[in-house]
Amino acid sequence: MTEQVDVLVVGGGQAGLAASYRLDQAGVSHLVVDASAQVGDSWRHRYHSLTLFTPRCLSSLPGVPLDGNAEGYAGRLEFADYLRSYAETNRIPLMSGTRVVRLECDTAGTFVAELGNDATVRSQAVLVCTGGFQQPIVPEVASRFGPGVAQLTMSTYRSPLSVGKGPVLVVGDGASGRDMAIELAATHEVLLATGKPRRLFPQRLFGVSTWTVMDRLGLLSASAGSPVGRMMQKADPFPDRGRSLAALRGRGISIRPRLVDASDRTAKFSDGGHAEVASVIWAVGYRNVADWNAVPAGTPGLHYLGRPWQRNRASALILGASRDSEVVVNSVQQQLYQL
């Protein structure tokens, strides 16, 4: 089967759905291809205690508000269901349960996408909306733990039931790592291996979400190259929500410095300390997976949406997907008109 559309949208998460909404409003024929079985699965399959970073008032896609307390934070299932409802309400032209296995550009400048279901899509433009949370990073030191140590990642950990008995080492003290450590502390002995110094900002200022205050002040609109943007990239803060190292210690979590080595069940840290562990959860970040894309960056007609700092601080947030989609789709339209 071969399908012809003006624009192929790769990825059916919040960025892909926002792009589809804008393309439909512009009357541009398009198809959204997503590897998940149903819309929202990328959220459903993450750890159970996950909530959105940003409040509901800053977490809606264009045209459909996210219901509930505007200053409250939606959970993963609530947001997953919102995305599914959004796709149904807007009749998103979606092909679920398949992925793009190869994207090329022929001599005529037409994009040719081979899908995992043996279908082919030809388009004049491609909008990549796969996001930045694709493949969890597992560092080389993982191979030095023995077979008796269970190892999980941010994609495979769901809840304390995911790990067996014994001490659990969470490696990585970003927002997700701290969430998992707090959740596990109720049932397990938990160690948290930290990395670079982290800066946290208060969850609320004067009763209002700090994200809302930052947005009103224009901080979320700061570009990567601006003085404010450079400062924010260096600090890379995230909301506290009771996740400071002091708060974690108060929950009985053992805060350790960087993990540098391992031997069987022994984790070794940069200060010379060590600890015996039964499980390890790797929460050190994600890497982008784009081996399916054989089209060189900068090729006319190849566009992106939802990448960190693509336009500004908000670009990788749901808020950014909503706002940036208008700018990116306008750029797609201009390219199509020139053909």
C-alpha positions as CSV (number, residue, x, y, z in Angstrom):
1,M,0.0,0.0,0.0
2,T,1.3,3.5,-0.9
3,E,-0.3,6.6,0.4
4,Q,0.3,10.2,-0.9
5,V,-0.1,13.2,1.4
6,D,1.3,16.7,1.6
7,V,2.8,16.2,5.0
8,L,3.9,13.1,7.0
9,V,3.9,13.7,10.8
10,V,6.1,11.2,12.6
11,G,5.0,10.7,16.2
12,G,1.5,10.9,17.7
13,G,2.3,12.4,21.1
14,Q,1.4,15.9,22.1
15,A,3.7,17.5,19.5
16,G,2.3,15.3,16.6
17,L,-1.3,16.0,17.7
18,A,-0.8,19.7,18.0
19,A,0.8,19.7,14.5
20,S,-2.1,17.7,13.1
21,Y,-4.6,20.2,14.5
22,R,-2.7,23.1,12.9
23,L,-2.4,21.3,9.6
24,D,-6.1,20.5,9.5
25,Q,-7.0,24.1,10.3
26,A,-4.8,25.1,7.3
27,G,-6.4,22.5,5.0
28,V,-3.2,20.6,4.5
29,S,-3.5,16.9,3.8
30,H,-1.4,14.8,6.2
31,L,-1.0,11.6,8.0
32,V,0.3,11.0,11.6
33,V,2.2,7.8,12.1
34,D,2.8,6.6,15.7
35,A,4.4,3.4,17.0
36,S,2.2,3.1,20.1
37,A,-0.9,0.9,20.0
38,Q,-3.1,3.8,21.0
39,V,-2.7,7.5,21.6
40,G,-1.3,8.4,25.0
41,D,0.5,5.1,25.6
42,S,3.9,6.8,26.0
43,W,2.4,8.3,29.1
44,R,0.5,5.3,30.3
45,H,3.6,3.2,30.3
46,R,5.7,5.5,32.5
47,Y,6.1,5.2,36.3
48,H,2.8,5.3,38.1
49,S,3.5,8.3,40.4
50,L,4.4,10.6,37.4
51,T,2.6,13.9,37.2
52,L,3.1,16.7,34.6
53,F,5.7,19.3,35.3
54,T,3.4,22.2,34.3
55,P,-0.1,23.0,35.7
56,R,-3.2,22.2,33.6
57,C,-3.5,25.8,32.5
58,L,-0.2,25.4,30.7
59,S,-0.7,21.8,29.5
60,S,-3.4,22.0,26.9
61,L,-3.1,21.5,23.2
62,P,-4.7,24.0,20.7
63,G,-8.5,24.0,20.7
64,V,-9.2,21.7,23.6
65,P,-8.5,22.8,27.3
66,L,-7.4,20.3,29.8
67,D,-10.2,20.1,32.4
68,G,-9.7,20.3,36.1
69,N,-8.0,22.7,38.6
70,A,-6.1,25.1,36.3
71,E,-3.2,25.4,38.8
72,G,-3.1,21.7,39.6
73,Y,-1.0,19.0,38.0
74,A,-2.5,16.2,35.9
75,G,-1.3,12.6,36.5
76,R,0.0,10.4,33.7
77,L,-3.3,8.5,33.1
78,E,-5.3,11.7,33.1
79,F,-3.1,13.2,30.5
80,A,-2.9,10.0,28.4
81,D,-6.7,10.0,28.3
82,Y,-6.8,13.6,27.4
83,L,-4.5,12.9,24.4
84,R,-6.7,10.0,23.2
85,S,-9.8,12.2,23.6
86,Y,-8.1,15.0,21.7
87,A,-7.3,12.7,18.8
88,E,-10.9,11.5,18.7
89,T,-12.4,14.9,19.0
90,N,-10.3,16.4,16.2
91,R,-10.5,13.3,14.0
92,I,-6.7,13.1,13.7
93,P,-5.7,11.1,10.6
94,L,-3.7,8.6,12.6
95,M,-2.0,5.3,11.8
96,S,-1.2,3.7,15.2
97,G,0.8,0.7,16.0
98,T,3.4,1.1,13.3
99,R,6.7,3.1,13.0
100,V,8.7,4.6,10.3
101,V,11.6,2.2,9.6
102,R,13.2,4.2,6.8
103,L,12.8,7.8,5.6
104,E,14.5,8.9,2.4
105,C,14.2,11.6,-0.2
106,D,14.1,10.7,-3.9
107,T,15.7,12.6,-6.8
108,A,12.5,14.6,-7.3
109,G,12.5,15.9,-3.7
110,T,9.7,13.7,-2.6
111,F,10.0,12.1,0.9
112,V,9.5,8.3,0.9
113,A,8.7,6.7,4.2
114,E,8.7,2.9,4.6
115,L,6.6,1.8,7.5
116,G,6.8,-1.2,9.7
117,N,3.5,-2.6,8.3
118,D,5.0,-2.7,4.8
119,A,3.1,0.4,3.7
120,T,4.8,3.4,2.1
121,V,4.0,7.1,2.5
122,R,5.1,9.7,0.0
123,S,4.9,13.3,1.0
124,Q,6.2,16.8,0.1
125,A,7.2,17.5,3.7
126,V,7.9,15.6,6.9
127,L,7.4,16.9,10.4
128,V,9.3,14.9,13.0
129,C,7.5,15.0,16.4
130,T,9.2,12.1,18.2
131,G,10.2,14.1,21.2
132,G,13.3,13.8,23.3
133,F,12.3,10.9,25.6
134,Q,12.9,7.9,23.4
135,Q,15.7,5.5,24.6
136,P,16.8,5.6,28.2
137,I,20.5,5.9,28.7
138,V,22.2,3.0,30.4
139,P,25.9,3.8,31.1
140,E,28.7,1.3,30.7
141,V,29.1,0.8,34.4
142,A,25.9,-1.2,34.3
143,S,27.8,-4.1,32.8
144,R,29.9,-4.4,35.9
145,F,27.0,-5.3,38.2
146,G,26.5,-9.0,38.6
147,P,23.6,-11.0,37.3
148,G,22.0,-11.1,40.8
149,V,21.3,-7.3,40.6
150,A,18.1,-6.4,38.9
151,Q,18.4,-3.4,36.5
152,L,15.6,-1.2,35.4
153,T,15.3,2.1,33.5
154,M,12.8,5.0,33.6
155,S,10.9,3.1,30.9
156,T,10.7,-0.2,32.7
157,Y,10.2,0.9,36.2
158,R,6.5,1.3,37.1
159,S,6.1,1.2,40.9
160,P,7.8,-0.3,44.0
161,L,6.3,-3.6,42.8
162,S,8.7,-3.5,39.9
163,V,11.7,-4.3,42.2
164,G,12.3,-7.2,44.6
165,K,13.4,-7.1,48.1
166,G,16.6,-5.5,49.2
167,P,18.3,-2.1,48.8
168,V,17.5,-0.1,45.7
169,L,20.0,2.3,44.0
170,V,18.5,5.0,41.9
171,V,21.2,6.5,39.6
172,G,20.4,10.1,38.6
173,D,18.9,12.8,40.7
174,G,16.8,14.7,38.1
175,A,13.1,15.1,38.6
176,S,12.3,11.5,37.6
177,G,15.0,10.0,39.7
178,R,13.9,11.9,42.8
179,D,10.3,10.9,42.2
180,M,11.2,7.3,42.0
181,A,13.4,7.5,45.2
182,I,10.5,9.1,47.1
183,E,8.1,6.5,46.0
184,L,10.4,3.6,46.8
185,A,11.3,5.0,50.2
186,A,8.0,3.8,51.7
187,T,8.8,0.2,51.0
188,H,12.6,-0.1,50.4
189,E,16.0,1.0,51.6
190,V,16.9,3.6,48.9
191,L,20.2,5.1,47.8
192,L,20.2,8.0,45.4
193,A,23.4,8.6,43.4
194,T,23.6,12.2,42.4
195,G,25.4,13.9,39.5
196,K,25.9,17.6,38.7
197,P,24.5,20.1,41.2
198,R,20.8,20.6,40.7
199,R,18.8,23.8,41.2
200,L,15.2,23.6,42.2
201,F,12.7,26.4,42.3
202,P,9.6,26.6,44.5
203,Q,6.5,24.9,43.2
204,R,4.3,28.0,43.9
205,L,4.8,31.8,44.3
206,F,2.1,33.7,46.1
207,G,-0.3,30.7,45.6
208,V,0.3,30.5,41.9
209,S,2.4,27.9,40.0
210,T,5.9,29.2,39.4
211,W,5.6,28.0,35.8
212,T,2.7,30.4,35.4
213,V,4.7,33.3,36.9
214,M,7.6,32.4,34.6
215,D,5.3,32.4,31.6
216,R,3.8,35.8,32.5
217,L,7.3,37.2,32.9
218,G,8.3,35.9,29.4
219,L,11.0,33.6,30.8
220,L,9.5,30.5,29.0
221,S,9.7,32.4,25.7
222,A,13.5,33.1,26.2
223,S,15.5,31.7,23.2
224,A,18.5,29.5,23.7
225,G,20.9,32.3,22.5
226,S,19.4,35.1,24.7
227,P,21.2,36.0,28.0
228,V,18.2,34.7,30.0
229,G,18.1,31.6,27.9
230,R,21.8,30.9,28.4
231,M,21.4,31.4,32.1
232,M,18.4,29.0,32.3
233,Q,20.2,26.4,30.3
234,K,23.1,26.5,32.7
235,A,21.0,26.3,35.8
236,D,18.4,23.8,34.3
237,P,16.2,24.1,37.4
238,F,13.0,22.0,38.0
239,P,10.2,22.5,40.5
240,D,10.8,21.4,44.1
241,R,7.6,19.6,45.0
242,G,9.2,18.4,48.2
243,R,12.1,16.9,46.3
244,S,15.1,18.8,47.7
245,L,18.0,16.6,48.9
246,A,17.2,17.7,52.4
247,A,13.6,16.5,52.0
248,L,14.8,13.2,50.5
249,R,17.1,12.6,53.5
250,G,14.1,13.3,55.7
251,R,12.4,10.4,54.0
252,G,15.3,8.1,54.9
253,I,16.9,8.1,51.5
254,S,20.7,7.8,51.5
255,I,22.2,10.5,49.3
256,R,25.4,9.4,47.6
257,P,27.8,11.2,45.2
258,R,28.3,10.0,41.6
259,L,28.4,6.3,40.8
260,V,31.8,5.5,39.3
261,D,32.1,1.7,39.4
262,A,30.5,-1.6,40.4
263,S,31.5,-5.1,41.2
264,D,28.8,-7.8,41.5
265,R,26.4,-6.4,44.1
266,T,28.7,-3.5,45.2
267,A,28.1,0.0,44.0
268,K,31.2,2.3,44.3
269,F,30.9,6.1,44.5
270,S,33.2,9.0,43.8
271,D,33.9,9.7,47.4
272,G,35.4,6.2,47.9
273,G,32.2,4.9,49.6
274,H,30.4,1.7,48.6
275,A,27.1,-0.1,49.2
276,E,25.6,-3.4,48.6
277,V,22.4,-3.2,46.4
278,A,19.8,-5.6,45.1
279,S,18.4,-3.5,42.3
280,V,19.5,-0.5,40.2
281,I,17.2,2.0,38.4
282,W,19.0,4.1,35.7
283,A,17.5,7.6,35.6
284,V,20.3,9.4,33.9
285,G,18.4,10.7,30.9
286,Y,17.4,9.7,27.4
287,R,19.0,9.7,24.0
288,N,17.4,10.5,20.7
289,V,17.0,7.6,18.3
290,A,16.9,8.6,14.6
291,D,18.6,5.8,12.8
292,W,15.4,5.5,10.7
293,N,15.9,8.9,9.2
294,A,18.3,8.9,6.2
295,V,17.5,12.5,5.2
296,P,20.3,14.9,5.9
297,A,19.5,17.7,8.4
298,G,18.6,20.9,6.7
299,T,17.0,19.2,3.7
300,P,14.1,21.5,2.5
301,G,10.8,20.1,3.7
302,L,12.2,18.3,6.8
303,H,10.8,20.0,9.9
304,Y,10.9,19.3,13.6
305,L,8.6,20.0,16.6
306,G,9.0,19.4,20.3
307,R,12.7,19.4,20.6
308,P,14.4,20.9,23.7
309,W,15.2,24.6,23.2
310,Q,14.1,24.4,19.6
311,R,12.7,27.9,19.8
312,N,12.7,28.7,23.5
313,R,12.6,27.2,27.0
314,A,9.1,25.9,26.6
315,S,9.7,24.0,23.3
316,A,10.0,20.6,24.9
317,L,7.1,21.2,27.2
318,I,3.4,20.5,26.3
319,L,3.0,24.3,26.3
320,G,5.8,24.6,23.8
321,A,4.3,21.9,21.5
322,S,1.1,23.9,21.4
323,R,2.6,27.3,20.7
324,D,5.5,26.2,18.5
325,S,3.2,24.1,16.3
326,E,1.6,27.2,14.9
327,V,5.1,28.6,13.9
328,V,6.3,25.3,12.5
329,V,3.2,24.6,10.5
330,N,3.3,28.1,9.0
331,S,6.9,27.3,7.9
332,V,5.6,24.0,6.4
333,Q,2.9,25.8,4.5
334,Q,5.3,28.3,3.1
335,Q,7.5,25.5,1.8
336,L,4.5,23.7,0.2
337,Y,3.4,26.9,-1.5
338,Q,6.8,27.2,-3.2
339,L,6.6,23.8,-4.8
